[in-house]
Amino acid sequence: MTRAFDDDERLLGDLPTRSATAAAGEIEDDDTMLVSGFGSVGNPKAVPEALAASDRDLALTVVSGGSTGDQIDTDMVEADAIARRIPYQARPEARRAVNDRRIAFHDTHISRLGDQAALGEFGNPDVAVVEAVAVGEDWLVPSTSIGHTPAYVDAADRLVVEVNRAQPTALAALHDVYRPGLPPRGPIPLDGPGDRIGDSRIRFDPSKLVAVVETDDPDTPYSFRDPTDEDEAIAVNLVDFLTAELDRNPALEEAIRLQFGVGSMGNALMGALESFDAGNRRLDYFGEVFQDGLLDLVRDGTFDAASATSLALSEDGQQQLFDDIEGYTERLVLRPADVSNRAELIDRFGVVGVNSALEVDIYGNANSTHVGGTRLINGLGGSGDFNRNGLLSITALPSTAGRGDISRIVPMVPHVDHTEHDVSVIVTEHGVADLRGLSPVERAETVIDDCADPDFRPRLREYVDRAERQRGHLPHDFDVAFDWFDE
């Protein structure tokens, strides 16, 4: 059951309180360190900073739930403290180190991380360093994200907890901590995104707790750019498509459950839902991140319920939420990532997933992670969980990059994160390509005619015409497929 805590109850019981420097001393030089954090919020701050400031020869494997703040992916990277990073990063310093191969980076689906850590797939889980708003002798209350913190706390041999007084204890009212456990496992007993089946606390073996560190350090807030003209046109096309889909899709007769990927594009598309009329249907959000674009929609009742694993908010968004958490508690739920991203639930709820990509090809394959097929941007994140398991998977992106000089619709993506089998619909500022039930050549014609920038359509059509001279179900001209990336 959930309960409220006040500032006098942040540390309860006989706890091993330590300085950040002393707590960092509990971490061995080559440990596998599991950390809280998702959507750049809720990560530990003081202990990573202490590790970065030490003169030790560190070679840590750092496993997070998603993106983290500067303390890990900037300070520790600049201190050369990280040898291996899993599964996501979103800071320039970390990105450079990964692409220079100074850090060994492993990308994976978010939904599987908890199981992988528990099974030792990233090495022995030596220590978990996590942020909380309150802690007791055998429990903690997570802060602005839950992510895989419950799984990491359970898997690790040792536990360090940072209790952050900059985070309100009222966050406890949003949390719904439930552990699916390792396979073989039964069904998760959720009938709808707004249901609660867990507790506000994460339980742990008290013998693991080696240090509690008190901090007062706000999250690094998410930064969203203002919507561009292309974003707004994509949003209009998306809303038009969803409106038409309500009339023709019997699976959406009673409710529509949406998910949006993290980032400025996803945030802009969420905000556009103010013009979306769901009729008398329930409108729920079931995803992994809760962004600024959803705040007003939840507060005013547009969404009946919103379920996520992270409050990936801007500074203004955080303030809006913290000033009136009670106004959100009836509709907003934070869950562990192995629940928020669980294939079983995405399928059960019939989630319509809306994610972006760096580029898509004319047959519907999407590249979300690697520029030119080689240079990593951030990571796969949870997009694969929703693309593969959703009722509909929508990929929304501008048709061009580089001020219109580069087409993001290409003959063949140089790196595939989501295959043509997992992409139902593509939306750009020019239109919507519904790929369901189409053959490869039909998909190519639809993507070019409805989504590509008009300046690039002749060249794309020329490619298809040339490729069709070859035999085969899916025509390609491999001699010229990647010429687009050499210019």
C-alpha positions in Angstrom: 0.0 0.0 0.0 1.1 3.6 -0.6 1.7 6.1 2.2 3.0 9.6 2.5 6.3 10.5 4.1 7.4 13.9 5.5 10.9 15.4 5.8 11.3 14.0 9.3 10.8 10.5 8.0 13.3 10.4 5.2 15.8 8.2 7.2 14.1 5.7 9.5 15.9 3.1 11.6 19.5 2.4 12.4 21.2 3.2 9.1 24.8 3.2 8.0 25.0 6.9 7.1 28.2 7.9 5.3 29.7 10.7 3.3 29.6 10.4 -0.5 33.4 9.8 -0.5 33.1 7.1 2.1 30.3 5.4 0.2 32.3 5.6 -3.0 35.0 3.6 -1.2 32.5 0.7 -0.9 32.8 0.3 -4.7 35.6 -1.7 -6.1 37.6 -0.4 -9.1 36.2 -2.9 -11.6 32.7 -3.4 -10.1 29.6 -3.8 -12.1 27.6 -0.9 -10.8 23.8 -0.9 -11.3 22.3 2.6 -11.0 18.9 4.1 -10.8 17.9 6.7 -13.4 15.6 6.8 -16.4 14.8 9.7 -18.7 17.7 11.7 -17.2 16.1 11.8 -13.8 16.2 9.8 -10.5 19.9 8.8 -10.9 22.3 8.9 -8.0 24.4 12.1 -7.9 26.8 12.5 -5.0 28.4 9.0 -5.2 29.1 9.2 -8.9 30.6 12.7 -8.4 32.8 11.3 -5.6 33.9 8.4 -7.9 34.7 10.9 -10.7 36.7 13.1 -8.3 38.8 10.3 -6.9 42.3 9.5 -8.1 41.5 5.8 -8.5 42.1 3.8 -11.6 38.5 2.9 -12.2 37.2 0.6 -14.9 33.5 0.3 -13.9 30.7 -1.4 -15.8 27.7 1.0 -15.4 24.2 -0.3 -16.0 21.3 2.1 -15.8 17.6 1.8 -16.6 17.8 4.5 -19.3 19.5 7.9 -19.7 21.0 9.5 -16.6 22.2 12.9 -15.5 25.6 14.6 -15.9 27.0 13.0 -12.8 27.3 9.6 -14.5 27.4 10.3 -18.3 29.6 13.4 -18.1 31.6 13.6 -14.9 32.5 9.9 -14.7 33.1 9.7 -18.4 35.5 12.7 -18.3 37.3 11.0 -15.3 37.8 7.9 -17.4 36.0 5.9 -14.7 33.7 3.9 -17.0 34.9 1.0 -19.0 31.6 -0.4 -20.1 28.1 1.2 -20.4 24.7 -0.4 -20.7 22.1 0.3 -22.2 21.6 4.0 -23.0 23.3 7.4 -22.8 22.3 10.8 -23.9 25.2 13.1 -23.1 27.8 14.5 -25.6 30.8 13.3 -23.5 29.4 9.7 -23.3 28.5 9.7 -26.9 32.0 10.7 -28.0 33.6 8.1 -25.7 31.3 5.4 -27.1 32.0 6.3 -30.7 35.7 6.6 -30.1 35.4 3.1 -28.5 36.9 4.3 -25.2 33.8 2.9 -23.6 32.4 -0.5 -24.6 28.7 0.1 -25.1 26.0 -2.5 -25.2 22.5 -1.7 -26.5 19.5 -3.7 -25.6 15.7 -3.6 -25.2 14.6 -1.8 -22.0 12.1 -4.5 -21.0 14.7 -7.2 -20.6 17.3 -5.3 -18.5 16.0 -6.5 -15.1 16.1 -10.1 -16.1 19.6 -9.7 -17.7 21.0 -8.1 -14.6 19.5 -10.8 -12.4 20.9 -13.5 -14.6 24.4 -12.0 -14.6 24.5 -11.3 -18.3 26.5 -8.1 -17.7 28.8 -9.7 -15.1 28.2 -10.2 -11.4 26.0 -7.3 -10.2 28.3 -6.1 -7.5 26.7 -3.0 -6.2 23.5 -1.0 -6.8 23.7 2.8 -6.2 20.2 4.3 -6.2 18.4 7.5 -5.4 15.4 7.6 -3.0 13.2 10.1 -1.2 13.1 8.0 2.0 14.8 4.8 3.3 14.4 2.4 6.2 16.3 -0.7 7.4 14.8 -2.9 4.6 13.0 -0.6 2.2 13.4 2.6 0.1 11.1 4.8 -1.8 12.4 5.8 -5.3 12.4 9.3 -6.5 11.5 10.7 -9.9 12.0 7.5 -11.8 11.6 3.8 -11.0 13.1 2.2 -14.1 14.8 -1.0 -13.2 15.7 0.1 -9.6 13.7 -2.8 -8.0 15.4 -5.4 -10.1 18.9 -3.9 -9.5 18.4 -3.6 -5.8 17.3 -7.2 -5.7 20.2 -8.5 -7.9 23.1 -6.5 -6.4 25.4 -7.9 -3.7 25.7 -4.5 -2.0 23.5 -1.4 -1.9 24.2 2.3 -1.6 21.2 4.6 -1.2 21.3 8.4 -1.8 18.4 10.1 0.0 17.8 13.3 -1.9 16.0 16.1 0.0 15.6 18.0 -3.3 13.0 15.5 -4.3 9.6 15.7 -2.6 8.5 12.8 -0.4 5.0 13.2 -1.9 6.4 11.3 -5.0 5.7 8.1 -3.0 2.0 8.5 -3.8 2.7 8.1 -7.5 4.7 4.8 -7.2 3.3 1.3 -7.8 6.2 -1.1 -7.3 5.5 -4.6 -8.5 8.1 -7.2 -9.5 7.2 -9.8 -12.2 10.0 -12.1 -11.1 12.2 -14.3 -13.3 10.7 -16.9 -15.7 8.7 -19.0 -15.5 6.2 -16.4 -14.2 2.5 -15.9 -14.2 0.5 -13.0 -15.7 0.8 -9.5 -14.3 -2.5 -8.7 -12.7 -3.2 -5.4 -14.4 -6.5 -4.9 -16.1 -5.9 -1.2 -17.1 -3.1 1.4 -17.2 -4.5 3.2 -14.1 -4.7 0.1 -11.8 -2.4 -0.3 -8.9 -1.1 -3.6 -7.8 2.0 -2.8 -5.8 3.5 -0.6 -3.1 5.3 2.7 -2.9 8.4 1.0 -1.4 11.2 -1.2 -2.8 12.1 -3.9 -0.3 15.6 -5.3 0.1 17.7 -7.6 2.3 19.0 -5.3 5.1 22.4 -7.1 5.1 23.1 -5.5 1.6 22.9 -1.9 2.8 26.4 -0.6 3.1 25.9 3.2 3.0 23.2 5.8 3.1 24.2 9.2 1.7 22.1 12.4 2.3 22.0 14.7 -0.7 20.2 17.9 -1.8 20.8 17.9 -5.5 18.0 18.4 -8.1 17.7 16.3 -11.2 19.3 17.6 -14.4 16.0 18.6 -16.1 15.0 17.4 -19.5 15.4 20.1 -22.2 12.8 20.2 -24.9 13.2 22.4 -28.0 10.2 24.4 -29.2 8.1 22.5 -31.8 9.2 23.2 -35.4 6.9 23.7 -38.4 7.7 20.1 -39.3 6.8 18.9 -35.8 3.4 20.7 -36.0 2.7 19.3 -39.5 3.6 15.8 -38.4 1.3 16.2 -35.4 -1.6 17.3 -37.6 -1.1 14.2 -39.8 -0.9 11.9 -36.8 -4.1 13.2 -35.3 -5.9 12.9 -38.6 -4.7 9.3 -38.9 -5.7 8.4 -35.4 -9.1 10.0 -35.9 -9.7 7.9 -39.0 -8.4 4.8 -37.3 -10.9 5.1 -34.5 -13.7 4.6 -37.1 -12.2 1.6 -38.9 -10.4 -0.3 -36.1 -12.7 -2.4 -33.9 -9.9 -2.9 -31.3 -10.3 0.8 -30.5 -14.0 0.8 -30.1 -13.9 1.2 -26.3 -10.5 2.7 -25.5 -7.3 4.0 -27.0 -4.0 3.6 -25.2 -1.1 5.6 -26.5 2.7 5.6 -26.0 5.1 8.3 -27.2 8.9 8.0 -27.4 11.1 10.3 -25.2 12.4 13.5 -26.7 11.3 16.8 -28.3 9.4 15.1 -31.1 7.4 12.9 -28.8 6.7 15.8 -26.5 5.4 17.9 -29.4 3.2 15.1 -30.6 1.7 14.6 -27.1 0.9 18.3 -26.9 -1.0 18.0 -30.2 -3.5 15.6 -28.6 -5.4 18.6 -27.3 -7.1 18.6 -30.7 -7.7 14.8 -30.7 -11.3 13.8 -30.1 -11.6 10.2 -28.8 -15.3 10.4 -28.7 -16.8 8.5 -25.7 -13.7 6.2 -25.5 -11.3 6.0 -22.7 -8.0 7.7 -23.5 -5.1 6.3 -21.5 -1.3 6.7 -21.7 0.8 3.5 -21.2 4.5 4.2 -21.9 7.9 4.5 -20.3 8.2 8.3 -19.9 5.9 11.1 -18.7 6.8 14.3 -20.5 5.7 17.9 -20.3 3.2 17.5 -23.1 1.1 15.1 -20.9 0.9 17.3 -17.8 -2.0 19.4 -18.7 -3.8 16.6 -20.5 -3.7 14.5 -17.3 -4.5 17.3 -15.0 -7.6 18.4 -17.0 -8.9 14.9 -17.4 -8.2 14.4 -21.2 -6.4 11.3 -20.2 -8.2 8.9 -17.9 -5.0 7.4 -16.7 -1.2 7.8 -17.5 1.3 5.0 -16.6 5.0 5.4 -17.1 8.3 4.6 -15.3 9.9 8.1 -15.4 9.0 11.7 -14.9 11.2 13.0 -17.8 10.2 16.6 -17.4 11.7 20.0 -18.0 12.5 22.3 -15.1 9.1 24.0 -15.6 7.4 20.7 -15.9 9.0 19.4 -12.7 7.9 22.5 -10.8 4.4 22.2 -12.1 4.2 18.6 -10.9 5.9 19.2 -7.6 3.6 22.1 -6.8 0.5 20.0 -7.1 1.4 16.3 -6.9 -1.9 15.6 -5.2 -3.7 16.8 -8.3 -2.0 14.1 -10.4 -2.1 11.1 -8.0 -5.5 9.8 -9.1 -4.5 9.5 -12.8 -0.6 9.2 -12.8 1.2 6.0 -11.9 5.0 5.3 -12.0 5.9 1.6 -12.4 9.1 -0.4 -12.8 10.3 -0.6 -16.4 9.9 -4.4 -16.5 6.1 -3.6 -16.1 5.8 -0.4 -18.1 7.6 -2.0 -21.1 6.3 -5.6 -20.6 5.2 -7.1 -23.9 2.3 -8.9 -22.2 0.8 -5.6 -21.1 1.5 -3.7 -24.3 -0.4 -6.4 -26.2 -3.2 -6.8 -23.5 -3.9 -3.1 -23.6 -3.7 -2.7 -27.4 -1.2 0.1 -27.1 -0.7 2.4 -30.1 3.0 3.2 -30.0 4.4 6.4 -31.5 8.2 6.5 -31.8 10.7 8.4 -33.9 13.7 7.4 -35.9 16.8 8.9 -37.6 15.6 7.5 -40.9 13.4 4.9 -42.5 13.8 3.2 -45.8 11.3 2.8 -48.6 10.4 -0.7 -47.4 9.6 0.3 -43.8 12.8 -0.6 -41.9 13.8 2.0 -39.3 17.2 3.1 -38.0 16.8 4.8 -34.6 20.3 4.8 -33.3 23.3 5.1 -35.7 24.0 8.0 -38.0 25.4 6.6 -41.3 25.0 3.2 -39.8 28.1 3.6 -37.5 27.9 6.6 -35.2 25.7 6.0 -32.1 23.4 8.8 -31.0 21.7 7.6 -27.8 20.5 4.0 -27.9 17.5 1.8 -28.7 15.6 2.6 -25.5 12.1 1.1 -25.3 11.0 1.7 -28.8 11.5 -1.9 -29.8 9.3 -3.0 -26.9 6.4 -1.0 -28.2 7.0 -1.4 -32.0 7.1 -5.2 -31.8 4.2 -5.7 -29.3 1.8 -2.8 -29.9 -1.5 -2.9 -31.6 -0.1 -0.4 -34.0 3.5 0.9 -34.4 3.8 4.4 -35.8 7.1 5.9 -36.8 7.0 9.7 -36.9 9.9 11.7 -38.3 10.6 14.8 -40.5 11.2 13.8 -44.1 14.6 15.6 -44.2 17.6 16.7 -42.1 20.4 19.1 -42.6 18.1 22.0 -43.5 16.4 20.0 -46.1 19.7 18.7 -47.8 19.4 15.2 -46.5 16.5 12.8 -47.0 15.5 10.8 -44.0 13.6 8.5 -46.4 16.3 6.3 -48.0 16.5 3.3 -50.3 18.0 1.1 -47.6 18.8 2.0 -44.0 22.5 1.3 -43.1 21.5 0.1 -39.6 18.2 -1.7 -38.7 16.7 -1.3 -35.3 13.1 -2.0 -36.3 12.4 -4.3 -39.2 9.6 -3.7 -41.8 7.6 -6.3 -39.9 7.4 -4.1 -36.8 6.5 -0.8 -38.4 2.9 -0.4 -39.3 2.7 3.3 -40.2 5.1 6.1 -41.1 4.2 9.7 -40.6 6.1 12.8 -41.9 5.1 16.4 -42.4 4.0 15.4 -45.9 1.6 12.7 -45.0 0.9 9.2 -43.8 2.1 5.8 -45.3 -0.1 3.0 -43.9 2.0 -0.1 -44.7 -0.3 -2.8 -43.3 -0.9 -5.6 -45.7 1.3 -4.2 -48.5 3.9 -6.0 -50.6 7.5 -4.5 -50.6 7.0 -2.7 -53.9 3.6 -1.3 -52.7 5.2 -0.2 -49.5 8.0 1.6 -51.4 5.5 3.4 -53.6 3.4 4.5 -50.6 6.3 5.7 -48.6 7.8 7.7 -51.5 4.4 9.2 -52.6 3.0 10.0 -49.1 6.1 10.6 -46.8 9.2 11.6 -48.8 10.1 15.2 -49.4 9.0 16.2 -52.9 12.6 17.2 -53.8 13.8 13.6 -53.2 10.9 11.7 -54.7 12.2 11.5 -58.3 15.5 10.0 -57.2 13.7 7.5 -54.9 11.4 6.5 -57.7 14.3 6.1 -60.0 16.0 3.8 -57.5 12.9 1.6 -57.3 12.6 1.5 -61.1 16.2 0.4 -61.4 15.9 -2.1 -58.5 12.8 -3.7 -60.1 15.0 -4.8 -63.0 16.4 -7.3 -60.6 14.5 -10.5 -59.8 13.2 -11.1 -56.3 10.4 -10.3 -53.9 12.1 -7.3 -52.4 14.0 -5.4 -55.1 17.3 -3.7 -54.3 20.2 -2.5 -56.3 23.0 -3.0 -53.8 25.6 -1.3 -56.0 23.8 2.0 -55.4 21.8 1.5 -52.2 24.3 3.3 -50.0 25.3 6.0 -52.4 23.0 8.2 -50.5 25.4 8.2 -47.5 28.5 9.0 -49.5 27.4 12.5 -50.4 
